[in-house]
């Protein structure tokens, strides 16, 4: 009997390891286990939930044959997002914030003009997204500088650093391949990308998590600095955590979204689903998922009462818009406001990516109390331009 049990147990272990390999989980699973085994002390007072939604916003997704399809996608956001988001407010009176990470290679003035309208109404901001392959350092620098200037000059997007006068931007890398980290060697080509991002004004990267994609770093559920090795890819795989009283290090600030295992949603009745912060059809934002995001406990070291939740999506794909602009996300905001904004145990703050960065830096500088006070701590809000003609 013991021998049979041992065979069954070893078979289960082998099957579990095979699943881990298939889902590219071996790289980050040790970090996940260590985090789940760590029990920090509960901070005094309420926990502040700092909630952000970032969007790989690609009107040309799927390369539609007609620009009319692109226009329909953007027009639906212009019509439906303010209508849905205006029903919700956080503890500070702010509506849900949506950060549109717009791809440089898909730039069209008319699309950005409409998105700037949404932002001017107070529902979000615009940042930088990029897909590229086999690129060069010279081209990437020129491309980022040109696109940032276009976003700022034509649409009033992006914030200028008050000390340096440089345009600063948040970044999401297309196809998850930041710093040439795709094992296939595709979708980037530049091993010193983190250095280039820093020098061209990137204030933080918001790309990850990407699991189960093989680009997923081993550092998870963290806010940390990464230092570029210009001769090697994936320098952001590890780094130094941002901490209260600490100083910037390396080349770029990495802001992770939650990466967890959802034991309430099992595959084949045994294996938990990967919770990777992605919102779309088939990955609707259920109450159980919201609870997992809170439990992921992403925070600046030494400031555990400020928890950062960053979700991501691809907002222009038709099959997902009913989720993002309809009842599922509407219900998600209602649940957040009901359970995580009672003022005693939790206080909810809807933020965009720039505001999330500012609050992170405030925590690093030793600030405490209400994070709402630090939405514009370093980088001020852009003044968006909209052409209504």
N, C-alpha and C positions, 0 to 999 in steps of 0.2 A: 504493500500500500504506500509506504514512504517513497519507494522507488518510482511508482507511478505518479505520485504527487510531484516528485522532483522533475520528472520528464515534462509534466504539464506546465510546471512553473518555468522551466527553462524555455519551453516552447513559447510561452506567453512573453517572456523577456526578449526572445529573439524576434518575435512579431512586433513588439513595441519598438525595438531598435530599428527594425526595418521601416516602420512608420516614420520614426524620427528622421531617418536618412531620406526617405521619399519626400518629406515635407521640409527638408533643409533645416531641421530643428537642432541638430547636434551642436551647431555653433553657439546658439544662444540659450540652450536649455540649462547648462550649468549656472549661468547668471540668474535665470528664472528661479531655479530651485533655491539658490542662496537667498534671493530676495524674499521668497515665500517663507523661508525658515527664520527670517529676521523679524523680530518683534520690537518695534520702537515703542517708546512711552507715549501715551496719548497726551497731546498738548493741552494746556489749560485754555479754556475758552472755546469759541466755535472754530470749526475748520472752514477755511475759505476755499470755495471751488472756483477756480479760474478757468473758464471754459471757452475753447476756441475751435472754429471749424475752418479748415483750409481746403481749398478746391483746386485740383489740377484742371483748370477751366479751359477746355479745348473746343472751340466752336467748329473747327475743321476735323474733329475726330471722325475717323473712318473715311476721310477724304471724299466728302460728298461731291457729287457732280455739279450741283447747283449752289450758288451763294445763297439762294433763297432758303435752303435748309439751315445754313449757318444762321441766317437772320431769324428764322423761326425759333431756333434754340435760344438765342440771346433774348429775343422778344418775350419768350415765356418767362425767363428770369426777371426781366424788367417789370412784367405785369404781376407775377405771382409771388415772388419772394417778399417784397414789401408788404403785400396783403397778408401773408402768413406770419411774418416776423413781427409785424406791428401789434399782434395780439399778445405778445409776450414781453415781459420786462424782468430784469434782475433786481437785486437789492438796491442798486444805484439808479434805477430808472432807465437803464440802457436796454435797447432791443437786442436780440441775438445778432451777433456779428459774423459776417461771412467774408473770408479773405480770398479774393480771386487771384490766384497765381496764374498769370496769363503767359502763354508761350510766345517767346520772341519770334519764332518762325511762323506764327499764325497771325501776326499783327494786321489788323484792319482798323482804320480810324473809327469807322462807324460802330463797330462792336465795342471798342473801348469807350467811346462816347456814351453809349447806353449803360455800360457798367459803372462809369464815373457818375452817372445819374443816380444809380442805386446807392453808391457810396456817399454822394452829396446829401442824400436823404437821411444818412446816418445808420446805414445797415451794413457797412463793411469798408474794406480798403482793397487796394490793388498792389500786388507784389510780382516777383519775377519767376517765371517757369521757363525751362529750356530743355529741348531735345536736341542732341547733337551726336555725331558719330565720326570717329577718326579725325578729330578736330586738332587744331594747333593752338599753342599758347597765344601767339600774336592775334589770330583770328578771334579767339574767345575774349580776350581783353577788349578788342575793338567792338565786338558784338555787344558785350555787356554794357560798355560805356554808352554806345549809341542807343541801345534800347532804353536804358535808364533815363537818358536825356529826353528821348521821345515821350516816354510815359509822363515825365514831369512837365515838359514844356507844352505838350499838346493836351494833356488831360489833368494836370495838377496833381498827379499821383506821386508817391514816394516822399520821404521826409529828408530834409537837409540837416546834417549834424550841426548843431549850434556852435560847436567849438571849431570844427574844421571847414565847414561850409560844403563838405562833400555830400552828394546824394547817397543815402543809405537805403538798402533794400533787403527784404527777406527773400529766401531762395528755396525752390524745390526743383530737384533734378529729374528730368524726364526719364522714364523707364528705370527709375531707382538707382541709376548707375553713377552716383556721386563719386568723384575722384577715381574714375575708371574701375569701379569695384565689381562690375559684372564679370563673372568668371568666363563668360564667352568672349570677352574682349571687345564687345560691341557697346554702342550707345554712349561713348565718351571719347576715350583715347588720350586723356591728359592726366598724368600722375601727380602734377602739382596744382590741381584744380583748387584745393583749399586755399593755397597762397593767392591765387588769382582772384578768388572770390573776396578774400579779405582786402586785397589792394584796390579792388574796384568798388568797395563800399558795402559788401554784404554784412549785415549785422547778425544774422543767424541763419542756420539751415533748418528746414522743417520737413525734410524728405521722409524720415522714417517714423514708424516701422514699415517694412516691405514684406515681412513674412507672409506666406511661405516661400517667397521668391529668394533665390540664392544670394541676392545682394544684401540680405538682412545682416546688420552688424551684430557682434556679440554683446555689445553694450546696449542694454534695454531699459525702458522705464526710467530714464535718467535725463538730466540736464547737465551737459558736460562740455568741456573744451577739448578740441582735437588739434593735434599738431601735424602738419604735413611732412611726410618724407617724400621729397620731389622725385625720388627714383623708384618709388613703389606705389602700387594702387591701394585703395581702401585705408588710408591713414586714419580715417574716422572710426575704425573698428573699435578702438579703445582710446581713452583719454583721461582727463582729470575732472572730477565732479565740480560743478559750481557750488561754492559754499559761502555761508555768511562770514564776512571778514576776509574773504579770499580776493585774489586778483586775477585778471584775465591771463590766459596762458595759451600758447600755441597760436593757431591761425583762425579758428572758427568756433562759434558757439553752436552746439547741436541740441535741438529741442525735440525729444522723443514724444510720440504719442503712446498710449497704453498698448502693451503686448502681453497678453495673458492666455491662460487656458480656460475655456468655458466648459465646466463639468456639468452644466445644466443642459448642454446641447451636445449629445454624444453621437459619434458616427459608428454604425454597426452596434450600437448599444454599449460600446466599450471605451472608445477613444474620444477624448474631448476635442471640441472644435477650437481652432486657433482664433483668438480674439485679437484682431490686428487694427482696430480703430477705423475700419473701412465701412462706409455707409453707402448702400446701394440695394437694388432689388435682390432678394435672397439673403441680404445682410442688413435687415431692417434694425433700427435702434430700439430694441426692446428694453423693458425695465431692468431685466437681468443683466443686459449689456451695460447699461448706465451704472449699475451697482459695481460691476467689474472695473469700469474706468476709474471710479472713485477709489476702489481697493488697490489699483495699480500704484497709487501713492507716489506719483511723479512730483518731486519737489526739489527745491534748493536745499542742500545739506545744511542743517541747522535751523531751517525754517519749515518744519513739517506741517505747520498749521495752514500753509499756503499750498494747495494741491493744484497742479496744472494738468488739464485734460485737453489734448489736441486730437481732433478727429480729422479724417480726410475723405475725399470723394473725387469723382470725375463728373462734374455737374452737368455737362452738356449731352450726355448719352441718354437718348430718349427712353430707354427701358428703365432708367433710374429716376427720371424726373418726378414721377408720381410719388416716389418715396421722399425725395428731397424737398419737394414743394407742396406735398400733400399731407395726409393724415399721419403717416409714421413719424416724420420729423416734428410735425405739429404736436403729436402726443409726447414725443421725447422732451420737448421744451416744457410741456405741462408737467411732466413727471419730475424734471429737474427743479422746477419752481415749487412743486408740492413737497418733495422729500428733502431737497438740498438747499432750501432757502427759508428755513424756519426762524433764523436769527439767533437761535440758542445753540443748536448743534452744528448748523451749517449756514453759510452765507454764500450766495451765488453771484458770480460776476461774469457777464458775457464780454469777451474781449476779442479784438483782432490780433493778428500776429505781431504788429508793432507794439501794441499795448502789452501783450504777453512778454515780449522782450524787455520792455521798460520795467515791468513788475519784477522780472527775474533779476535785472540789474539792481533794482532797489533792494531786493532781498540780499544780494551779494554785498551791497554797501551797508548792510546792517539795519535797514529799515524794517519796521514791524507795524502791527496794527491792521488797519483797513487797506488792502491793496488798491482799492479804488482811488486812493490819493496819488497813486504813482502811474496812472495810465500814460501820462505824457512826461515821465520822469526825465528821460534823456532826449528822445526823439519826439518832436511835436507832431500833431495831426496835420496831414496835408490839406491844402485848400483845393478841392477838386474843381476842374473846369468842365462845364457842359455846354455844348452848342445845341440850343433848342430849335434852330432853324430847320 
